[in-house]
């Protein structure tokens, strides 16, 4: 006896009526308006933020401006296919971590490479002594920023730090409402779990 595993999207057209199939496709597109239950990311549907007029304050750690420009160049990508397929997935997954890993890969570093925030990303940074908790003041462009949306102690989402103006942290994030976007948050925002600190020198 052998088992065959088939994706639900391949079975649905065989077993659903036309109306049910249409509803199924809408549900997949919108993640039932509960995207966090369907694989991480951010539920944010707002537009990407404008960085004009932002005065960045540099800390003492070197950042990677080229990586940040590469990430900013991805803004507007919807669905994340270039990132999750690069990582090796055959179909869409929660792709915020794949986006961050893709950016690091394009910058010429093989690590960190992670597809899950809490079980892979956070442990990599903490085990390498490259972790800064929320409130860490010396973040640099290209660091990873991890979020805990429901404040349960587990990272739900990750993005890349563009920089800070001293009050807010500015980010580029994949899978923010299923798109690459520029976002910003107060530095003391409760949902910031912490930072993965990259060594660029």
Secondary structure, 3 states (H helix, E strand, C coil): CCCCCCCHHHHHHHHCCHHHHHHHHHHHHHHHHCHHHHCCCECCCCCCCCCCCCCCCCCCCCCCHHHHHHHHCCCCCECCHHHHHHHCCCCCCCCHHHHHHHHHHHCCCCCCCCCCHHHHHHHHHHHCCCEEECCCCCCCCCCEEEECCCCCCCCCEEEEEEEECCCEEEEEECCECCECEEEEEECCCCCEEEEECCCCC
